[in-house]
């Protein structure tokens, strides 16, 4: 049985340019050594492109970093998930369509889309894409899913229809209520 883990390279506030690229390459090497998945998104202090001097300055730097990461990931035969993040957390690659277009622009078999139900809810998105590698499940405020805020039946149905077979990750608080982890798992299992 293959061990699986996810490395989140996020909210790294003090690393920029070459330092951030080297950090991501180390994550790729760790994944190679131990198996699993490298999960990336560009969230930092909340406004990634603004912090880099504007979108025109940010995009070439981020693209160059991603190209280096993907070149190594392809050599090693590993997968990299790039997450479409909430508009609240970032100002770049937030919508599914923008993030999916960015991913397709690399034409790399190593790079696939990651979504998080809380970001889908925050962004008001209900269109889902084929080719997802990882789906994070949580409700509003990272609570256990219960269907009161986000349309989990719609998400699970879309995953079924697209033949999703990869990482479904539960990313919510264990409490409250006291049995939140079990309740959230039971709720999603009932939809599968």
N, C-alpha and C positions, 0 to 999 in steps of 0.2 A: 504494500500500500504506500502510495506516494504521500510524503508530508507536504502540507500546503500551509503557507502563511502569506500574509500581505505586509509589505513595507510601505507605509505612507510617507511620502516625501513632501510634506506640506508645512506651511506656517514656519518657514525657516527665515526669520526676519533679518539675520545678519549676514547671510551668504548671498553674494551676487556674482554675476559673470562667470569667470573661470572657476571660482571656488564652488559655486552652486553646481556647475557642470561636473566637476570632479566628484562632488558629493553624490550626485545621481549615478555616476559611473560606478562608484563604490557600491551603491545599492544594487546595481545590475550584477556586479560580481558576487555579492552576497546571495542574491537569488540563484545564480548559477551554482554556487557551492551547496546550497541548502534546499533548493526547490522552492516553488511557490510563485508568487506574482509580485511585480513591482507596480505600485499604484502611484501615479503622479498627478498633481494639479498645481497650478501656479499661485495659489493663495498665499499671501504674505500678510501685510498689514491691512488688507482689504481692498486695496486699489493698486494692483500689480503694475499696470502700465503707467499710471500717474507717478508712482514711486520711482520708476525707471526713467522719467523725463518725458512721458507721453507715449502714446501708442506707436508712433512712428519710430521711436527709439527702442521701445520694448519688444515689438514683434520680431525684428531681425535677431536680437540677442536670444530671445526665447527659442526661436526656430533653430538657430545655430546649435544651441544647447541640446535641443531635442534630436537634431540630426546626429550629433555625436553619440547620444544615448542609444538611439535606434541602430546605428551602425554596429555598435558593440552587442546590443541585444540580438540582432540578426545573426551575427557571427556565432553567438552562444546558443541560438535557437530558443530564446525565451520570450515571454509575452510582457508587454508594458501596457497598462491601462491608464488612460488619460481621462480625468474626471471633469465632466461638465459641472461647474460649481454655481452656487447661488449668486445672484446679482448683489446680494447684501455682502457677500464675502470677497468679491472680486469685481473688476471692471473689464475683464477679458475672458473669452471662452466660457461664457455663462450658459447661453442657450444650447439646447441639444443640436439645433441645426448648425450653429456657428462652430461648435466643437466637433461635430461629425465632419463638417467640411474641412476643418483644419486637419483632422486625422487623415481623411482621404487624400489631402494634398501631398502627404509623404509617400503614398503608395507603398507602404511598408507592411508586410505580413506580421510584423512584431507589434504593431500599435493598434489598439482597439479602444472602444469607448467604454467608460465607466459612468454609471448614473447613481444617484442617491435620491431616494424617495423624498427626503426633506427638501432637497434643492428643487426637485420637480414641483413639489407643492409651493415652495416660496416663489418660484418663477412662473407658476400657473401653467405648466406644460403637461400636456396629455398625449402628445405625439411621441411614439417610441420608435426606435431604430433597430434594424437587424445588425448583427455584428457586435452586440454587447459582450464584454468580457466579464464585467463585474457589476453587480447591482447591490447597493447598500440599502437596507430596510430599516427605517425608523419613522416615527410619527412626529408631529409638531413637538418642539422642545426636546427632541431625542427621547420621546416617550415610546413605550411599547406600541406596536401597531394594533389598532382596534377598529379601523374603518370609519371613525367619526370625523376625521379631518381630511384624510387623503383617500383617494379611490384605489385601495389596494387590489380589489377584485379586477379592476381595469388593467392595472399594471401586470398582475399575474396572468391574466388572459392574454395580454400582448406578449409576454414572455413565452407562453405556451405556443402561441401562433407563429412566433418567429423561430421556434425550435431552440430556445435558450437552454444550454447545458453546462454553463460555466459557474462562476462564483456568485452565490447568493449569500450576502453577509448581513448578519443582524448587528446593527450598530445603534443600540438604544440602552438607556439606563436600566439597571436591574431593579430599581425601586423608584418611586412608588408605582403600583401597589407592591406589597411584599413578594408576590409571585409574578412580577411583570415579565421576567425573562421567559418563563414557561407559558404564560398567557399569550405573549407575542408570538412565540414559536407555534403554539397550538392554533392561533388565529391564522397564521400564514399557511400552516400545514393543511388546514381545512380548505383553503383556496386552491391548493395544488392538486 
